[in-house]
Amino acid sequence: METIFKSVYHTLKWLEALTGFSYREVNIILYFIIIPGIFSYYIGTLFKSKIPVIGFSLGILILCIAIPDFKVFSSKVFDTAVDFLNWFESIGLNYIQASVVFCVIMPVLIGIVLVLLKKRRLN
């Protein structure tokens, strides 16, 4: 798990250097915008509806307008996510393990399920 965590960490640090966003901003953009955006797209295609994508996009647009400082917002959301992941120590998962489960394994599994459901629906 530590290898996966370090790989993701280094990828996010690389994206930080590439984009000019902070590590926290890159993290929030990826895990709270890009990945959910991809999921909403697949859900929309499954149900042959644009509502999930339009709803998600509208929500992001409203947040972008309402958030006066994305850096401050990202920091608060990131800290809350860290607190959430640290909570799992109470059931035996340390921060690294919880991060890999919730930030890597679950999104990959959800993505696989959505792709398979879409493929099955096409057949």
Salt bridges, closest charged atoms under 4 A:
GLU2 OE2 - LYS6 NZ 3.39
GLU16 OE1 - LYS13 NZ 2.82
GLU25 OE1 - LYS71 NZ 3.54
ASP79 OD1 - ARG24 NH1 2.75
